[in-house]
Amino acid sequence: MVGLLAYATAAGLTTPAWIPIAVGGTALVLGYGTYRLLKLKKKVAKIPKGKEAQFTDTEAKIVEQLLRFMPNGGS
């Protein structure tokens, strides 16, 4: 693979435009996802013990997905 990259560079070929766009888009999506998770974590941490919380639809979907990933369904 390194030989192919060296050959492409020597031939004057450059990286296709979609590669940096895809990498940048992926970084933005991962960054936003991390932001949403941290925001939700802070919200859950502020809930007093024995009290109920209200979540937005998006937050509820995130919580639901997290519970599905937990062993035993989060119980």
Steps between C-alpha positions, in 0.01 A plus 500: 500500500787736579647434158172594336486823699860584409426426133190721503691785664788469255256499210357831621167356607337669795250387758146496361288786634244268662753357748562818704131586473403157634758519781387851595134398493571198716689715750207743520246222553711333769564833670130588505410154629752534780361844585144361520611211723690728738206740517265209579742363760504837679121519490462151647757575771297803613182296559438461874466141620138382491389773256389463140657677207354627176693435183460637151420253224864497390626445854247220550623328184860525621409356841306219332797411280737506799272267696491257209880482497520425871514137609165372630318794341617742768328319785 
